Amino acid sequence: MKKIEIFVFFCCYSLKQVELTYSVEGIGYYAFMYCYSLVYVKIGTGLRKRGHREFLESDNLTLKLAMTSITFG
């Protein structure tokens, strides 16, 4: 998978943890919006572009980012 699409996990209340491999290059707008149970996301080195407010209202979240160059917006 190269991209997590827009709204793909929107309101996925049971989602608790996500690990994105090096092959994921982009995260779409609001992809994980309202994932209230999401507490941990590990993002691999392949990420180059992230969407707007992709983790909006996922208030308990801890992000672990690999060192990479990311374009915002």
DAGIFEN-V369561 format. One record per residue. N is the residue number from 0. RES is the residue in one small letter. NEAR is the number of other ideal C-beta (glycine too) atoms within 12 Angstrom. Layout:
n:res:near
N:RES:NEAR
N:RES:NEAR
//
This chain:
n:res:near
0:m:18
1:k:17
2:k:22
3:i:36
4:e:19
5:i:20
6:f:22
7:v:24
8:f:31
9:f:26
10:c:20
11:c:23
12:y:16
13:s:11
14:l:26
15:k:20
16:q:22
17:v:31
18:e:16
19:l:32
20:t:17
21:y:17
22:s:17
23:v:30
24:e:24
25:g:27
26:i:39
27:g:26
28:y:24
29:y:26
30:a:37
31:f:41
32:m:30
33:y:23
34:c:32
35:y:22
36:s:21
37:l:31
38:v:20
39:y:21
40:v:31
41:k:21
42:i:34
43:g:24
44:t:19
45:g:24
46:l:33
47:r:21
48:k:24
49:r:32
50:g:26
51:h:18
52:r:21
53:e:38
54:f:33
55:l:22
56:e:20
57:s:31
58:d:15
59:n:17
60:l:26
61:t:17
62:l:24
63:k:18
64:l:18
65:a:20
66:m:10
67:t:18
68:s:14
69:i:23
70:t:14
71:f:15
72:g:12
//
